Amino acid sequence: MDRERASTGDTSTCGLYVVGLIDLLNQGKQLDEWSQFPDGSEEEANFVQALKRTVGRVHSIRKAFKGFAEAYTRRSEGHPLRAQLTEEQKAESRRLLDFEFNCQSFSDTIVLYSPLTIPGGDTTVYGVYGMLFGSASVLLMALAEGVPLRGGIEVGMAIDYFPDEVYGPALRRAYLLEQHVAQYPRIVVGRETVAYLRHCVDSPVDDVASKLNREFAKVSLSLIAEDQDGVSFVDFLGQHVRQLYPSESDYCETVKKGYEFVKREHKRFAAARDHKLALRYAWLRQYYESRIQQGNA
């Protein structure tokens, strides 16, 4: 559905979207460290370090997500799945791969979104796959740098009525997942997203578009795991992420750094008798250790 915008003449599209909302944790207390302008060289040094721990980290994570969105869009035409198609099928597949992957930011919150409805009334799974893989890649890197992230991903209705911004039920549900379900540094995947992917896998239609969507849905489901509390989350230490990581040695080093950070945080909260956070980091530590034991790191 297109709605004309009288003010600019642009069109806005209302339809099915995948939306991810990512939040940087522990920023509030660190912002307090530079709430007053420094008075003296010692205070100035602490002030600068506090800026790096807040502004610097936000900039780094924003850059990582934006960079992934741009790179992912550029390489869609050369995706390995297209190599299996005939020239006629490749022409048909371009409708599914010609998509938008957008990134917007506010303070220490990042919103990723991609329309799944494409011209002709069909839908594409490619944006969901990109959302899951991008979130997994950035979370893996962020934890290695000592930056915990928490988020939610959901499929639902939304509209891009406002410039460079998405709005609608899908965004609200992603926000609720991040706020009330994620609980600790993980990116949870909503029920509608999982149901959408399973529907694509089980679809009896056998045209080119459906075949591609089926393959992307299968790969997308391989990026999702079930946590101890029954919640679906992005499996950022799964085999698919490892296989597509640019360098095997870099991947192992990144996992090692993230694991060391998680162990430190677990011990720190346990020593402080912060049972809630100690338990949450214990879960994250167990996740790292289970994947390491499986040979994924």
C-alpha positions in Angstrom: 0.0 0.0 0.0 1.4 3.4 -1.0 0.3 6.7 0.4 1.2 9.9 -1.2 2.9 12.5 1.1 1.6 15.9 0.1 4.4 17.8 1.7 7.2 16.2 -0.3 5.6 14.2 -3.1 7.4 11.1 -1.8 5.6 7.8 -1.2 5.6 5.8 2.0 5.2 2.1 2.1 3.1 0.3 4.7 3.6 -3.5 4.8 5.5 -6.3 6.3 8.9 -5.4 7.9 11.5 -7.0 10.0 12.7 -4.6 12.7 15.5 -4.9 15.2 16.0 -2.7 18.2 19.5 -2.8 19.9 20.4 -1.1 23.1 23.9 -0.5 24.6 23.9 -1.5 28.2 25.4 0.2 31.3 25.5 3.6 29.6 23.6 5.4 32.3 26.2 5.1 35.1 29.0 5.9 32.8 27.3 9.0 31.5 27.3 10.3 35.1 31.1 10.2 35.1 31.3 13.2 32.8 28.2 15.1 34.0 30.4 18.0 35.3 33.0 19.9 33.3 36.5 18.9 34.5 38.5 21.2 36.8 42.2 20.3 36.7 44.4 17.9 34.7 43.5 14.8 36.7 39.8 15.3 36.3 40.3 16.1 32.6 42.0 12.7 32.1 39.1 10.9 33.8 36.7 13.0 31.8 38.2 12.0 28.5 38.2 8.3 29.5 34.6 8.6 30.4 33.8 10.1 27.0 35.6 7.2 25.3 33.6 4.7 27.3 30.3 6.3 26.3 30.4 8.4 23.1 33.2 6.3 21.7 31.4 3.0 22.2 28.1 4.3 20.8 30.0 5.6 17.7 31.7 2.3 17.3 28.5 0.2 17.5 26.6 2.6 15.2 29.4 2.4 12.7 29.5 -1.4 12.8 25.8 -1.7 12.2 25.7 0.9 9.5 28.8 -0.6 7.8 27.2 -4.0 7.8 23.9 -2.6 6.3 25.8 -1.0 3.5 28.0 -3.9 2.7 25.2 -6.4 2.9 23.1 -4.4 0.4 26.0 -4.2 -2.0 26.8 -7.9 -2.0 23.3 -9.2 -2.4 23.7 -9.6 -6.1 26.6 -11.9 -5.6 25.1 -14.1 -2.9 26.3 -17.8 -3.1 22.7 -19.0 -3.4 22.4 -17.2 -6.8 25.2 -19.3 -8.3 22.9 -22.3 -8.3 20.4 -20.6 -10.5 20.0 -20.4 -14.3 20.2 -16.9 -16.0 16.4 -16.8 -16.2 16.1 -17.7 -12.5 18.7 -15.1 -11.6 16.6 -12.4 -13.3 13.6 -13.5 -11.3 15.6 -13.6 -8.1 16.7 -9.9 -8.4 13.2 -8.9 -7.1 14.0 -10.7 -3.8 17.5 -9.3 -3.5 16.8 -5.8 -4.5 15.8 -4.6 -1.0 16.5 -1.9 1.6 18.4 -2.5 4.8 18.2 0.6 6.9 19.8 1.8 10.2 18.7 4.7 12.4 20.1 5.7 15.8 19.0 7.7 18.8 21.3 8.1 21.8 22.5 4.6 22.6 19.7 2.8 20.8 19.9 1.5 17.2 17.0 0.5 15.1 17.5 -1.7 12.0 14.7 -2.3 9.6 14.0 -3.8 6.2 10.7 -4.1 4.2 9.8 -7.6 3.4 7.0 -6.7 0.9 8.3 -6.4 -2.6 6.7 -5.2 -5.9 4.1 -7.7 -7.1 2.8 -8.5 -3.7 5.4 -11.1 -2.8 7.6 -11.1 0.3 11.4 -11.7 0.7 13.2 -13.4 3.5 16.5 -11.8 2.6 16.0 -8.9 5.0 15.4 -11.3 7.9 18.5 -13.2 7.1 20.5 -10.0 7.0 19.0 -8.8 10.3 20.0 -12.0 12.1 23.4 -12.4 10.6 24.3 -8.7 11.1 23.1 -8.7 14.7 25.1 -11.9 15.3 28.3 -10.4 13.8 28.1 -7.1 15.6 27.2 -8.7 19.0 30.2 -11.1 18.7 32.5 -8.1 18.0 30.9 -5.9 20.7 31.4 -8.4 23.5 35.0 -8.9 22.5 35.4 -5.1 23.0 33.7 -5.2 26.3 30.4 -3.6 25.1 27.3 -5.5 26.1 24.3 -5.2 23.8 20.7 -6.3 24.3 18.0 -6.3 21.6 14.9 -7.7 20.0 14.0 -8.7 16.5 10.4 -9.0 15.2 8.5 -9.3 11.9 5.3 -7.3 11.6 3.5 -4.4 10.1 5.2 -1.0 9.9 5.5 2.1 7.7 8.3 4.3 6.6 6.2 7.5 6.6 8.8 9.6 8.4 12.2 10.3 6.6 14.8 7.6 7.5 12.6 6.2 10.2 10.3 3.2 10.6 7.1 3.2 12.7 4.5 0.7 13.6 3.6 -2.5 15.6 6.8 -4.3 14.5 8.9 -1.6 16.1 6.8 -1.7 19.3 7.2 -5.4 19.6 10.9 -5.3 19.0 11.1 -2.7 21.8 9.1 -4.8 24.2 11.3 -7.8 23.5 14.4 -5.8 24.2 13.0 -4.2 27.4 11.1 -7.1 29.0 12.4 -10.4 27.5 16.1 -10.1 26.6 17.1 -9.5 30.2 20.9 -9.8 29.6 23.3 -9.3 26.7 21.5 -11.3 24.0 19.3 -10.4 21.0 16.0 -12.2 21.3 13.9 -13.2 18.2 10.1 -12.8 18.4 7.6 -15.5 17.8 6.3 -13.8 14.6 9.7 -13.9 13.1 10.2 -17.6 13.8 6.7 -18.4 12.5 7.3 -16.4 9.3 10.5 -18.3 8.6 8.9 -21.7 9.3 6.0 -20.7 7.0 8.5 -20.0 4.2 10.2 -23.3 4.8 6.9 -25.3 4.7 5.5 -23.4 1.7 4.3 -25.9 -1.0 4.8 -23.3 -3.8 7.8 -24.3 -6.0 8.5 -21.2 -8.1 11.9 -19.5 -8.1 10.9 -16.9 -5.5 9.6 -19.5 -3.1 12.7 -21.7 -3.6 15.0 -18.8 -2.7 12.9 -17.8 0.2 12.9 -21.4 1.4 16.7 -21.5 1.4 17.1 -18.2 3.1 14.5 -19.2 5.7 16.4 -22.4 6.4 19.7 -20.5 6.9 17.9 -17.9 9.0 16.5 -20.6 11.3 20.1 -21.9 11.7 21.0 -18.5 13.2 18.4 -18.9 15.9 18.8 -21.0 19.1 16.6 -21.6 22.1 17.9 -20.4 25.5 17.5 -22.0 28.9 14.3 -20.0 29.5 12.7 -21.1 26.2 13.3 -17.8 24.5 14.6 -17.8 20.9 17.7 -15.7 20.5 20.4 -14.9 17.9 23.0 -17.7 18.0 26.0 -15.5 17.5 28.4 -18.3 18.3 26.7 -20.7 15.9 28.4 -22.6 13.0 27.0 -20.3 10.3 28.6 -17.2 11.8 31.9 -19.0 12.1 31.8 -20.2 8.5 31.2 -16.8 7.1 33.7 -14.9 9.3 36.4 -13.4 7.2 39.2 -15.1 9.1 39.3 -18.3 11.2 42.0 -16.9 13.4 40.2 -13.6 13.9 37.0 -15.4 14.7 38.7 -17.5 17.4 40.5 -14.5 18.9 37.2 -12.5 18.9 35.4 -15.4 20.7 38.2 -15.6 23.2 38.1 -11.9 24.1 34.3 -12.0 24.4 34.5 -15.0 26.7 37.1 -13.4 28.9 34.9 -10.2 29.2 31.9 -12.3 30.1 33.8 -14.2 32.8 35.1 -11.0 34.3 31.6 -9.5 34.5 30.2 -12.7 36.0 32.9 -12.7 38.7 32.5 -8.9 39.3 28.7 -9.2 39.9 29.0 -12.3 42.0 31.6 -10.6 44.2 29.3 -7.6 44.6 26.5 -10.0 45.5 24.4 -8.6 42.6 22.6 -11.8 42.2 20.4 -10.7 39.4 23.2 -9.6 37.1 25.5 -12.5 38.3 22.8 -15.0 37.2 22.4 -13.3 33.8 26.1 -13.3 33.1 26.3 -16.9 34.3 23.8 -17.8 31.5 25.9 -15.9 29.0 29.0 -17.6 30.2 27.4 -21.0 30.0 26.4 -20.2 26.4 30.0 -19.4 25.5 31.3 -22.6 27.2 28.7 -24.8 25.5 29.6 -23.5 22.0 33.3 -23.8 22.8 32.8 -27.4 23.8 31.0 -28.0 20.6 34.0 -26.8 18.7 32.5 -23.5 17.5 35.4 -21.5 19.1 
